[in-house]
Amino acid sequence: MRETKGQTLVHCPQCGENKVKNHAPAIFQVLMLVGVLMCFTIEGIPFGIAFIIGAIISKKSKARLKFTCQECKHSFKVQEQVYEEYSQYLKAN
């Protein structure tokens, strides 16, 4: 069975598995969704803007480099270059 390129880029340093998960996209999506929903009310607009700004900051922060192994539950960070290759591959597919 052939591995896809995205799976070969990031491996767990503890067990060597390639079944890893990056939680940054989910955090970004949740913050954006809450921000947009809060903007539907007059009182919620300042809070909605704050959530949207938080989402943008989370997308640019170093927290996006953090991965969790699905096998051994080990959390680890990857180099920025590896993350960029990983995200470029996911965008292309």
TORPA-4810 file (N, C-alpha, C, O; in nm, 3 decimals):
<nodes>
NODE_1_0.084_-0.118_0.000_0.000_0.000_0.000_0.089_0.125_0.000_0.187_0.131_0.073_M
NODE_2_0.054_0.221_-0.080_0.134_0.342_-0.096_0.091_0.450_0.001_-0.029_0.477_0.016_R
NODE_3_0.186_0.513_0.068_0.156_0.624_0.158_0.142_0.752_0.076_0.208_0.769_-0.026_E
NODE_4_0.055_0.840_0.121_0.047_0.969_0.054_0.156_1.060_0.107_0.209_1.037_0.216_T
NODE_5_0.190_1.162_0.032_0.301_1.250_0.069_0.275_1.323_0.199_0.368_1.343_0.277_K
NODE_6_0.151_1.365_0.225_0.120_1.436_0.348_0.151_1.354_0.472_0.196_1.407_0.573_G
NODE_7_0.126_1.224_0.463_0.153_1.137_0.577_0.301_1.110_0.595_0.343_1.077_0.706_Q
NODE_8_0.381_1.123_0.492_0.523_1.096_0.507_0.599_1.217_0.560_0.715_1.204_0.597_T
NODE_9_0.537_1.334_0.564_0.606_1.455_0.608_0.617_1.465_0.759_0.719_1.510_0.810_L
NODE_10_0.513_1.423_0.832_0.511_1.440_0.977_0.500_1.304_1.043_0.406_1.228_1.017_V
NODE_11_0.597_1.273_1.129_0.599_1.149_1.206_0.615_1.180_1.353_0.677_1.280_1.389_H
NODE_12_0.559_1.096_1.438_0.575_1.110_1.582_0.720_1.076_1.620_0.769_0.970_1.582_C
NODE_13_0.789_1.165_1.692_0.927_1.136_1.731_0.937_1.026_1.836_1.044_0.968_1.855_P
NODE_14_0.827_0.996_1.906_0.831_0.896_2.012_0.810_0.754_1.958_0.886_0.663_1.992_Q
NODE_15_0.707_0.735_1.875_0.677_0.600_1.827_0.702_0.581_1.678_0.706_0.468_1.630_C
NODE_16_0.720_0.690_1.603_0.749_0.681_1.460_0.627_0.670_1.371_0.641_0.664_1.249_G
NODE_17_0.509_0.667_1.428_0.386_0.656_1.348_0.360_0.784_1.269_0.405_0.892_1.307_E
NODE_18_0.288_0.770_1.160_0.253_0.887_1.079_0.108_0.927_1.096_0.058_1.013_1.023_N
NODE_19_0.039_0.868_1.192_-0.101_0.904_1.219_-0.102_1.018_1.320_-0.113_0.995_1.441_K
NODE_20_-0.090_1.139_1.269_-0.083_1.257_1.355_-0.198_1.351_1.322_-0.256_1.347_1.213_V
NODE_21_-0.230_1.436_1.419_-0.341_1.530_1.401_-0.295_1.668_1.443_-0.231_1.686_1.547_K
NODE_22_-0.329_1.765_1.360_-0.301_1.905_1.390_-0.433_1.970_1.427_-0.528_1.967_1.349_N
NODE_23_-0.441_2.029_1.547_-0.567_2.085_1.596_-0.587_2.230_1.557_-0.694_2.285_1.581_H
NODE_24_-0.487_2.294_1.499_-0.496_2.437_1.467_-0.611_2.470_1.371_-0.680_2.569_1.394_A
NODE_25_-0.634_2.393_1.264_-0.746_2.429_1.175_-0.881_2.425_1.246_-0.968_2.508_1.218_P
NODE_26_-0.901_2.331_1.337_-1.028_2.322_1.408_-1.047_2.441_1.501_-1.158_2.495_1.511_A
NODE_27_-0.941_2.483_1.568_-0.950_2.600_1.656_-0.985_2.723_1.575_-1.068_2.803_1.617_I
NODE_28_-0.921_2.740_1.461_-0.949_2.854_1.374_-1.095_2.855_1.331_-1.161_2.959_1.336_F
NODE_29_-1.145_2.740_1.289_-1.283_2.733_1.241_-1.384_2.762_1.351_-1.484_2.831_1.328_Q
NODE_30_-1.360_2.711_1.471_-1.451_2.735_1.582_-1.453_2.883_1.620_-1.560_2.941_1.638_V
NODE_31_-1.335_2.944_1.630_-1.329_3.086_1.665_-1.398_3.173_1.559_-1.469_3.267_1.593_L
NODE_32_-1.378_3.141_1.432_-1.444_3.218_1.326_-1.595_3.201_1.331_-1.670_3.298_1.319_M
NODE_33_-1.641_3.077_1.350_-1.785_3.051_1.355_-1.850_3.126_1.471_-1.954_3.190_1.453_L
NODE_34_-1.790_3.118_1.589_-1.845_3.188_1.706_-1.843_3.339_1.682_-1.938_3.409_1.716_V
NODE_35_-1.735_3.389_1.624_-1.725_3.532_1.596_-1.832_3.580_1.501_-1.894_3.684_1.523_G
NODE_36_-1.855_3.505_1.395_-1.958_3.544_1.297_-2.097_3.536_1.360_-2.179_3.625_1.339_V
NODE_37_-2.124_3.430_1.435_-2.255_3.417_1.498_-2.281_3.527_1.600_-2.394_3.574_1.613_L
NODE_38_-2.178_3.568_1.671_-2.196_3.675_1.770_-2.223_3.809_1.704_-2.286_3.896_1.765_M
NODE_39_-2.178_3.827_1.583_-2.198_3.955_1.514_-2.342_3.976_1.468_-2.375_4.083_1.419_C
NODE_40_-2.429_3.875_1.483_-2.568_3.890_1.443_-2.648_3.978_1.538_-2.755_4.026_1.501_F
NODE_41_-2.598_4.000_1.659_-2.668_4.086_1.753_-2.584_4.211_1.778_-2.461_4.207_1.768_T
NODE_42_-2.648_4.317_1.810_-2.578_4.444_1.836_-2.483_4.429_1.954_-2.369_4.474_1.949_I
NODE_43_-2.530_4.364_2.061_-2.446_4.348_2.180_-2.327_4.256_2.154_-2.223_4.268_2.218_E
NODE_44_-2.342_4.165_2.060_-2.238_4.066_2.034_-2.130_4.111_1.937_-2.029_4.043_1.923_G
NODE_45_-2.149_4.223_1.871_-2.053_4.268_1.770_-1.912_4.286_1.828_-1.817_4.238_1.767_I
NODE_46_-1.894_4.354_1.941_-1.756_4.367_1.993_-1.693_4.231_2.026_-1.575_4.209_2.001_P
NODE_47_-1.774_4.141_2.084_-1.722_4.009_2.117_-1.695_3.927_1.991_-1.597_3.853_1.984_F
NODE_48_-1.781_3.942_1.892_-1.761_3.872_1.765_-1.633_3.917_1.697_-1.558_3.835_1.644_G
NODE_49_-1.609_4.047_1.698_-1.485_4.099_1.639_-1.364_4.045_1.714_-1.263_4.010_1.654_I
NODE_50_-1.376_4.038_1.847_-1.265_3.983_1.928_-1.238_3.837_1.892_-1.123_3.796_1.883_A
NODE_51_-1.344_3.757_1.873_-1.326_3.618_1.835_-1.263_3.606_1.696_-1.178_3.521_1.674_F
NODE_52_-1.305_3.690_1.603_-1.249_3.686_1.468_-1.101_3.725_1.471_-1.019_3.662_1.403_I
NODE_53_-1.066_3.826_1.548_-0.925_3.864_1.562_-0.846_3.750_1.626_-0.733_3.722_1.585_I
NODE_54_-0.906_3.685_1.727_-0.840_3.570_1.790_-0.818_3.457_1.692_-0.715_3.389_1.697_G
NODE_55_-0.913_3.435_1.602_-0.898_3.331_1.500_-0.782_3.362_1.406_-0.704_3.274_1.371_A
NODE_56_-0.772_3.488_1.366_-0.663_3.529_1.276_-0.529_3.514_1.346_-0.432_3.466_1.285_I
NODE_57_-0.522_3.553_1.472_-0.397_3.539_1.548_-0.362_3.392_1.565_-0.244_3.356_1.553_I
NODE_58_-0.460_3.306_1.591_-0.431_3.163_1.609_-0.379_3.101_1.480_-0.299_3.008_1.483_S
NODE_59_-0.425_3.152_1.368_-0.379_3.098_1.239_-0.232_3.133_1.214_-0.161_3.058_1.146_K
NODE_60_-0.187_3.246_1.268_-0.049_3.290_1.247_0.046_3.248_1.360_0.168_3.263_1.346_K
NODE_61_-0.007_3.195_1.469_0.077_3.167_1.586_0.157_3.039_1.568_0.134_2.961_1.475_S
NODE_62_0.252_3.019_1.657_0.335_2.898_1.655_0.258_2.775_1.702_0.306_2.663_1.687_K
NODE_63_0.138_2.795_1.759_0.057_2.682_1.806_0.018_2.591_1.689_-0.011_2.473_1.710_A
NODE_64_0.017_2.644_1.568_-0.020_2.561_1.452_0.084_2.455_1.423_0.057_2.360_1.350_R
NODE_65_0.204_2.470_1.479_0.312_2.373_1.457_0.299_2.251_1.548_0.377_2.157_1.537_L
NODE_66_0.200_2.252_1.637_0.184_2.144_1.734_0.096_2.033_1.677_-0.012_2.058_1.625_K
NODE_67_0.145_1.910_1.688_0.073_1.792_1.641_0.057_1.695_1.757_0.132_1.701_1.855_F
NODE_68_-0.041_1.606_1.747_-0.061_1.500_1.846_-0.066_1.367_1.772_-0.139_1.353_1.674_T
NODE_69_0.011_1.270_1.821_0.010_1.136_1.762_-0.118_1.066_1.803_-0.156_1.069_1.920_C
NODE_70_-0.185_1.004_1.708_-0.310_0.934_1.736_-0.286_0.797_1.801_-0.376_0.742_1.863_Q
NODE_71_-0.166_0.743_1.787_-0.135_0.612_1.844_-0.093_0.622_1.990_-0.151_0.555_2.076_E
NODE_72_0.008_0.705_2.020_0.064_0.710_2.156_0.023_0.837_2.231_0.062_0.854_2.346_C
NODE_73_-0.053_0.926_2.168_-0.104_1.051_2.227_0.008_1.148_2.266_-0.013_1.236_2.349_K
NODE_74_0.124_1.135_2.206_0.237_1.224_2.233_0.217_1.354_2.156_0.185_1.352_2.037_H
NODE_75_0.236_1.468_2.223_0.228_1.599_2.158_0.368_1.646_2.124_0.460_1.633_2.205_S
NODE_76_0.384_1.700_2.005_0.515_1.746_1.961_0.499_1.858_1.860_0.392_1.877_1.803_F
NODE_77_0.606_1.932_1.840_0.607_2.041_1.743_0.697_2.003_1.626_0.794_1.929_1.641_K
NODE_78_0.663_2.056_1.510_0.745_2.034_1.390_0.806_2.168_1.349_0.762_2.274_1.394_V
NODE_79_0.907_2.160_1.264_0.969_2.282_1.215_0.873_2.353_1.120_0.787_2.291_1.057_Q
NODE_80_0.889_2.484_1.112_0.799_2.565_1.028_0.803_2.521_0.882_0.699_2.519_0.816_E
NODE_81_0.920_2.486_0.831_0.932_2.443_0.691_0.853_2.315_0.667_0.787_2.302_0.564_Q
NODE_82_0.860_2.221_0.760_0.785_2.096_0.746_0.636_2.124_0.750_0.560_2.066_0.672_V
NODE_83_0.593_2.214_0.839_0.451_2.247_0.847_0.404_2.313_0.718_0.294_2.283_0.671_Y
NODE_84_0.485_2.401_0.660_0.446_2.467_0.536_0.429_2.365_0.423_0.334_2.374_0.346_E
NODE_85_0.522_2.269_0.414_0.509_2.164_0.312_0.382_2.083_0.336_0.310_2.050_0.242_E
NODE_86_0.356_2.049_0.462_0.238_1.972_0.500_0.110_2.047_0.462_0.020_1.988_0.402_Y
NODE_87_0.102_2.176_0.495_-0.020_2.251_0.464_-0.036_2.274_0.314_-0.148_2.272_0.263_S
NODE_88_0.075_2.294_0.242_0.068_2.310_0.096_0.015_2.181_0.032_-0.066_2.186_-0.062_Q
NODE_89_0.060_2.068_0.082_0.013_1.940_0.028_-0.138_1.924_0.054_-0.212_1.881_-0.034_Y
NODE_90_-0.182_1.960_0.175_-0.325_1.945_0.207_-0.410_2.039_0.124_-0.521_2.003_0.085_L
NODE_91_-0.361_2.159_0.096_-0.436_2.254_0.013_-0.449_2.203_-0.130_-0.551_2.223_-0.195_K
NODE_92_-0.345_2.137_-0.179_-0.345_2.087_-0.316_-0.438_1.968_-0.333_-0.487_1.942_-0.443_A
NODE_93_-0.463_1.895_-0.225_-0.547_1.774_-0.237_-0.675_1.790_-0.167_-0.757_1.698_-0.168_N
</nodes>
